[in-house]
Amino acid sequence: MRAFLLAAGGALALTGVVAAGGQSATVDGLYTPAQADRGGALYADQCVSCHGGLRAFVPEMAALLGDHTFRNRWEGRSLGELFGLIQEEMPQDAPGTLSNDETASLVAHILAGNRFPAGDTALSSDIETLLEIPFAP
C-alpha cells in the first residue's frame, strides 16, 4: 500500500509518494472518490449530528471544513493520528465501533472536503502507513 508524503520547498503541496518499505511511485492522490463517497454517507449517518456538515461554518459544532481551528489543530500532524482519534473516540455515542475501512473512508471524506486530490488508490486503513502522511491542506 502506498503512503503519500506532502512537501514542497516551504510550500504545502502534494509532491510525492512512498510505498511502505521506501519505494517511490508517482502521485495520483490520497484516496479514491468512491472511498470519499462511502465516508460521506457514513459521516451523514454517524457524525453530522455532532460535527455539522463539512461545508457548514458552525464553530460551536467543530465543523471539519473551513474551520480554522480544525485545520490549525491537524496541520503538520499525521493522518495516522487523525485515523487513530476517529477510531478510538468516534462516534461519540459509540466510541471504538468503526472498522478500519470505515475509519479510512471517513478520513478520505475529510480529505476530500479539505481539497486533497483524489486518485486511483484508496487511502490505506493501516495506521502505521498513515502515520507517515502529514495533514497539510
C-alpha positions in Angstrom: 0.0 0.0 0.0 1.3 3.4 -0.9 1.8 6.2 1.7 1.8 9.7 0.4 4.2 12.4 1.6 3.4 16.1 1.4 6.2 18.6 0.8 7.3 21.4 -1.5 10.3 23.6 -0.5 8.5 25.6 2.2 5.1 25.5 0.5 2.5 22.9 1.4 1.8 20.9 -1.8 1.4 17.3 -2.7 4.6 16.2 -4.4 5.4 12.6 -4.0 4.6 9.2 -2.6 6.5 6.4 -0.9 5.4 2.9 -0.6 5.8 1.1 2.7 9.4 0.0 2.6 10.6 3.2 0.9 9.9 2.6 -2.7 9.0 5.6 -4.8 5.9 5.8 -7.0 4.0 8.6 -8.9 1.4 10.9 -7.4 -2.2 10.1 -8.1 -4.0 11.3 -5.0 -4.5 10.2 -1.4 -7.9 8.3 -1.7 -10.5 7.3 -4.3 -13.6 9.3 -5.0 -15.7 6.2 -4.2 -13.9 5.9 -0.8 -14.7 9.5 0.0 -18.3 9.0 -1.1 -18.6 6.0 1.3 -17.1 8.2 4.0 -19.6 10.9 3.2 -22.5 8.5 3.7 -21.0 7.3 7.0 -20.4 10.8 8.1 -24.0 11.8 7.3 -25.2 8.8 9.3 -22.9 8.9 12.3 -21.1 12.2 12.5 -23.1 15.2 11.2 -25.3 15.5 14.3 -22.2 16.5 16.5 -19.9 18.0 13.9 -22.2 19.5 11.4 -21.8 19.3 7.6 -18.3 19.6 6.2 -19.4 22.7 4.3 -21.1 24.2 7.4 -19.3 27.1 9.1 -20.6 26.3 12.6 -17.8 26.9 15.1 -19.7 25.6 18.1 -20.2 22.2 16.3 -16.5 21.7 15.3 -17.1 21.7 11.5 -14.4 19.9 9.7 -14.1 22.1 6.7 -13.4 25.8 6.7 -13.0 25.8 10.4 -9.5 27.2 11.0 -9.4 25.6 14.5 -9.7 22.1 12.8 -7.0 22.9 10.2 -4.7 24.5 12.8 -5.1 21.5 15.1 -4.2 18.9 12.4 -1.8 20.8 10.0 1.5 19.0 10.1 0.2 16.1 12.2 -0.2 12.8 10.6 -3.2 11.2 9.0 -2.5 8.3 11.3 -3.1 10.5 14.3 -6.5 11.6 12.8 -7.3 8.0 11.9 -6.5 6.8 15.5 -8.5 9.6 17.1 -11.6 8.8 15.0 -11.2 5.1 15.5 -10.8 5.3 19.3 -13.2 8.2 20.2 -15.9 8.3 17.5 -18.7 8.3 17.1 -19.2 10.0 20.5 -22.2 7.8 21.4 -20.4 4.6 20.5 -16.6 5.1 20.5 -14.4 2.4 19.1 -17.2 0.8 16.9 -15.9 1.8 13.5 -13.9 -0.7 11.4 -10.6 0.2 9.9 -12.2 0.5 6.5 -15.0 2.8 7.8 -12.4 5.0 9.5 -10.3 5.2 6.4 -13.4 6.2 4.4 -14.2 8.9 6.9 -10.6 10.2 6.7 -10.9 10.2 2.9 -14.2 12.2 3.2 -12.4 14.8 5.4 -9.5 14.9 2.9 -11.9 15.5 0.0 -13.7 18.2 2.0 -10.3 19.9 2.5 -9.5 19.7 -1.2 -6.8 17.0 -1.1 -6.5 15.3 -4.5 -8.4 12.1 -5.2 -6.7 9.3 -7.2 -6.9 5.6 -8.2 -5.6 4.2 -4.9 -7.7 4.0 -1.8 -6.4 5.6 1.4 -4.8 2.9 3.5 -6.6 1.6 6.5 -3.2 0.7 8.1 -2.4 3.2 10.8 1.3 2.6 10.5 1.2 3.7 6.9 -1.0 6.7 7.7 1.5 7.9 10.4 3.9 8.7 7.5 1.4 11.1 5.8 1.1 14.7 7.2 -2.2 16.6 7.1 -1.3 19.6 5.1 -4.1 21.2 3.2 
